[in-house]
Amino acid sequence: MVKILITGDDDQDRTNFAAILKADPEMDVHEAADGPEAIDHIFSRSRPLLCIFGAQTPEINGVDLVNRIRRDPVLRDQKIALTATATPEILKVLSSLRIEGVLIKPYEPNQTLEKVKAMVANLLAAKDPSATNTAARPVLVVDDEPMERLAVGEIIKSFPGWSVVEASGGQEALDLLLKDGLKPALCLVDVQMPGMNGYQFLEKIRSTPSLQRLRVVILSSLHERDKILPLLKLGIAGYLLKPTKADKVQEVLTSAIL
C-alpha cells in the first residue's frame, strides 16, 4: 500500500477528503489536524510517499510548512501537494513552490482521486530504478504568467507518465535546452511574452541544429489567421487556445509519443 498523509484544520473537510482517497484500496491514508501534528507524524513514524497539506491551515499553513520542510536536511525531499481554494493570489504563491501539484476546492471526488493516483504513479515510477524514460517524459511549459503555467502544469501532471519543467520566458527556456541539456518530449509555448516571445523562441529553435526537430505546441489566446500563419511556417506541432482544456492537452501529449 501507498502511505498518504493529509492535513487540514476542518475535521469534516479533512474526513471527506480522506474518504475520497480511501476509495482506492491501495492508499493507506493518515490524517493530521495541523502543521505541527503533520511534522510530528513525519518525524516519528514511517515517511509517507506523499503529503497533502491544506494551503490555508492555521498555526503553520501549507505554504509555510512546505518552506520549513524544504529547509530541513532530512525532510527536504519529501513529496508534497497542496489543497487550496482557487483565488489568483493563492495560486500565484503556489506556482512558485516545489510541489507535486495543487488540488482545488471544492473537490470533485472522481477527478480528485484520479489526480492523486496520477501523482502517486509518477512518484512510484521515479523511485523504480527499472522504470523507462517513458515513465517520466518531461514537458517544457513556457509562459510569463505563473498562473497559466500552474494551470497547464496541473493538467499535464494529472496524466501518469508526464512531468513538468517551467520557464517564464523564451530566453529561460532556451537556456534550459542549450545550457542545462533538457530534452523534453514536448514544449508548450505562449506567443505573447516580454523579452524573447514565442515567435522569436521558435526562430531560435529552428535555426539551432540540435533543436530543429523539437516538438513545439503553441499556447495562445490569439485567433487571428494572419498571426497564426507565421507559426505554422516555423513547423509547430499544434495550437492550443487559452484557457486550455484537459482533453486538448491530452491529445498533444498522446501525439508526442506516437
C-alpha positions as CSV (number, residue, x, y, z in Angstrom):
1,M,0.0,0.0,0.0
2,V,1.0,3.6,-0.6
3,K,1.1,5.9,2.5
4,I,-0.6,9.3,2.2
5,L,-0.6,12.0,4.9
6,I,-3.3,14.7,4.7
7,T,-3.6,17.8,6.8
8,G,-6.5,20.2,7.4
9,D,-7.9,22.0,10.4
10,D,-11.6,21.5,9.3
11,D,-12.4,18.0,10.6
12,Q,-15.3,17.4,8.3
13,D,-13.5,18.7,5.2
14,R,-10.4,16.5,6.1
15,T,-12.6,13.5,6.7
16,N,-14.4,13.9,3.4
17,F,-11.1,14.3,1.5
18,A,-9.7,11.2,3.2
19,A,-12.8,9.3,2.2
20,I,-12.2,10.2,-1.5
21,L,-8.7,8.8,-1.3
22,K,-9.7,5.7,0.7
23,A,-11.9,4.6,-2.2
24,D,-8.6,3.3,-3.7
25,P,-7.7,0.2,-1.6
26,E,-4.0,0.8,-2.4
27,M,-3.9,4.1,-0.5
28,D,-3.1,4.0,3.2
29,V,-4.4,7.4,4.3
30,H,-3.4,9.1,7.6
31,E,-4.6,12.4,8.9
32,A,-3.1,15.4,10.8
33,A,-5.2,18.3,12.1
34,D,-2.5,21.0,11.6
35,G,1.1,21.7,10.6
36,P,2.8,20.8,13.9
37,E,0.9,17.4,14.1
38,A,2.0,16.7,10.4
39,I,5.6,17.4,11.2
40,D,5.5,15.2,14.3
41,H,3.9,12.4,12.2
42,I,6.6,12.6,9.5
43,F,9.4,12.6,12.1
44,S,8.0,9.9,14.4
45,R,6.5,7.4,12.0
46,S,7.3,5.9,8.6
47,R,7.6,8.5,5.9
48,P,4.6,8.9,3.6
49,L,5.1,8.7,-0.1
50,L,3.0,11.9,-0.5
51,C,1.9,14.6,1.9
52,I,-1.2,16.7,1.0
53,F,-1.3,19.8,3.1
54,G,-4.0,22.5,3.3
55,A,-2.6,25.7,2.0
56,Q,-4.6,27.8,4.4
57,T,-4.3,25.7,7.6
58,P,-3.8,27.8,10.8
59,E,-0.7,27.9,13.0
60,I,1.6,26.6,10.2
61,N,-0.2,26.9,6.9
62,G,0.7,24.7,3.9
63,V,3.0,27.3,2.3
64,D,5.0,27.8,5.5
65,L,5.0,24.0,6.0
66,V,6.5,23.4,2.6
67,N,9.2,26.0,3.1
68,R,10.1,24.6,6.5
69,I,10.3,21.1,5.1
70,R,12.5,22.2,2.2
71,R,14.9,23.8,4.7
72,D,15.2,20.6,6.7
73,P,18.2,18.4,5.5
74,V,16.3,15.2,6.5
75,L,12.9,16.1,5.1
76,R,13.7,18.4,2.1
77,D,12.9,15.7,-0.5
78,Q,9.5,14.9,0.9
79,K,6.9,14.9,-1.9
80,I,4.1,17.4,-1.2
81,A,0.9,18.5,-2.8
82,L,-1.4,21.3,-1.5
83,T,-5.1,21.8,-1.3
84,A,-6.5,25.3,-1.8
85,T,-9.4,27.5,-2.9
86,A,-8.7,28.8,-6.4
87,T,-8.0,32.5,-5.9
88,P,-5.5,34.4,-8.1
89,E,-3.5,35.4,-5.0
90,I,-3.0,31.9,-3.6
91,L,-2.4,30.3,-7.0
92,K,0.4,32.8,-7.7
93,V,2.0,31.9,-4.4
94,L,1.7,28.1,-5.0
95,S,3.1,28.4,-8.5
96,S,6.5,29.3,-7.0
97,L,6.7,26.3,-4.7
98,R,8.4,23.0,-5.5
99,I,5.4,20.7,-5.1
100,E,3.8,17.8,-6.9
101,G,0.5,19.6,-7.6
102,V,-2.5,21.6,-6.3
103,L,-5.9,20.1,-5.6
104,I,-8.6,22.8,-6.0
105,K,-11.6,23.1,-3.6
106,P,-14.4,22.2,-3.8
107,Y,-13.4,18.6,-4.6
108,E,-15.0,16.6,-7.3
109,P,-14.4,13.0,-6.0
110,N,-13.6,11.1,-9.2
111,Q,-11.3,13.9,-10.6
112,T,-9.6,14.4,-7.3
113,L,-8.9,10.7,-6.8
114,E,-7.6,10.3,-10.4
115,K,-5.3,13.3,-9.9
116,V,-3.8,11.9,-6.7
117,K,-3.4,8.5,-8.3
118,A,-1.5,10.1,-11.2
119,M,0.8,11.9,-8.7
120,V,1.4,8.5,-6.9
121,A,2.0,6.7,-10.2
122,N,4.6,9.4,-11.2
123,L,6.3,9.2,-7.8
124,L,6.5,5.4,-7.9
125,A,7.8,5.4,-11.4
126,A,10.5,7.9,-10.3
127,K,11.5,5.6,-7.4
128,D,11.7,2.5,-9.5
129,P,15.2,2.1,-11.0
130,S,13.8,-0.2,-13.7
131,A,11.4,2.4,-14.9
132,T,11.9,3.5,-18.5
133,N,12.2,7.1,-19.7
134,T,8.6,6.9,-20.9
135,A,7.5,6.7,-17.3
136,A,8.5,10.4,-16.8
137,R,8.5,12.3,-20.0
138,P,9.2,16.0,-19.4
139,V,7.1,18.8,-20.9
140,L,8.6,22.3,-21.0
141,V,5.9,24.9,-20.3
142,V,6.9,28.4,-21.4
143,D,4.7,31.2,-20.3
144,D,5.3,34.5,-18.5
145,E,2.2,34.2,-16.4
146,P,2.7,32.0,-13.3
147,M,-0.9,31.0,-13.0
148,E,-1.1,29.9,-16.6
149,R,2.0,27.7,-16.1
150,L,0.4,26.3,-12.9
151,A,-2.9,25.6,-14.7
152,V,-1.3,23.8,-17.7
153,G,1.2,22.0,-15.5
154,E,-1.6,20.6,-13.3
155,I,-3.4,19.3,-16.3
156,I,-0.2,17.6,-17.6
157,K,0.6,16.1,-14.2
158,S,-2.9,14.6,-14.0
159,F,-1.8,12.1,-16.7
160,P,0.5,9.4,-15.5
161,G,4.0,9.3,-17.0
162,W,4.5,13.0,-17.5
163,S,6.5,15.6,-15.6
164,V,6.6,19.4,-16.0
165,V,9.5,21.9,-16.3
166,E,8.6,25.6,-16.3
167,A,10.2,28.6,-17.9
168,S,8.9,32.2,-17.6
169,G,10.1,33.3,-21.0
170,G,11.8,32.3,-24.2
171,Q,15.4,33.0,-23.1
172,E,15.0,31.0,-19.9
173,A,13.6,28.1,-21.9
174,L,16.4,28.3,-24.4
175,D,18.9,28.2,-21.6
176,L,17.3,25.1,-20.2
177,L,17.6,23.4,-23.6
178,L,21.1,24.5,-24.6
179,K,22.9,25.1,-21.3
180,D,21.2,22.6,-19.0
181,G,20.7,19.9,-21.6
182,L,17.0,19.5,-21.0
183,K,15.4,17.1,-23.6
184,P,11.7,17.5,-23.3
185,A,9.2,15.3,-25.2
186,L,7.2,18.4,-26.0
187,C,7.3,22.2,-25.5
188,L,4.1,24.2,-24.8
189,V,4.9,27.8,-25.6
190,D,3.0,31.1,-25.2
191,V,3.2,33.6,-28.0
192,Q,2.9,36.9,-26.2
193,M,5.8,37.2,-23.7
194,P,8.2,40.0,-22.7
195,G,11.8,39.6,-23.8
196,M,12.0,36.7,-26.2
197,N,8.5,36.0,-27.3
198,G,7.1,32.8,-28.7
199,Y,7.8,33.7,-32.3
200,Q,11.5,34.5,-31.5
201,F,11.8,31.4,-29.4
202,L,10.6,29.3,-32.4
203,E,13.0,31.0,-34.7
204,K,15.9,30.3,-32.4
205,I,14.8,26.6,-32.1
206,R,14.5,26.1,-35.9
207,S,17.9,27.8,-36.5
208,T,19.7,25.6,-33.9
209,P,20.7,22.2,-35.5
210,S,20.4,20.2,-32.2
211,L,16.9,21.6,-31.6
212,Q,15.4,21.7,-35.1
213,R,13.3,18.5,-34.5
214,L,11.9,19.6,-31.1
215,R,8.2,19.3,-31.0
216,V,6.5,22.7,-30.1
217,V,2.8,23.3,-29.5
218,I,1.7,26.9,-29.1
219,L,-0.5,28.1,-26.2
220,S,-2.2,31.4,-27.0
221,S,-5.4,33.5,-26.9
222,L,-4.7,34.7,-30.5
223,H,-7.4,33.8,-33.0
224,E,-6.3,35.9,-36.0
225,R,-5.2,33.8,-39.0
226,D,-2.5,36.3,-40.0
227,K,-0.8,35.8,-36.7
228,I,-1.0,32.0,-36.7
229,L,0.3,31.5,-40.2
230,P,3.9,32.6,-39.4
231,L,3.9,30.0,-36.6
232,L,2.8,27.3,-39.0
233,K,5.7,28.1,-41.3
234,L,8.0,27.5,-38.3
235,G,6.8,24.0,-38.0
236,I,4.7,24.0,-34.9
237,A,3.0,20.7,-34.0
238,G,-0.2,22.2,-32.7
239,Y,-2.1,25.3,-31.5
240,L,-4.0,25.3,-28.2
241,L,-6.3,28.2,-27.4
242,K,-6.4,29.6,-23.8
243,P,-8.0,28.7,-21.5
244,T,-6.6,25.3,-22.2
245,K,-8.8,22.2,-21.8
246,A,-7.7,18.9,-20.4
247,D,-8.8,16.8,-23.4
248,K,-6.9,19.1,-25.8
249,V,-3.7,18.8,-23.7
250,Q,-4.2,15.0,-23.6
251,E,-4.3,15.0,-27.4
252,V,-1.0,16.7,-27.8
253,L,0.6,14.5,-25.2
254,T,-0.6,11.4,-27.0
255,S,0.6,12.7,-30.4
256,A,4.1,13.4,-28.9
257,I,4.7,9.7,-28.2
258,L,3.1,8.2,-31.4
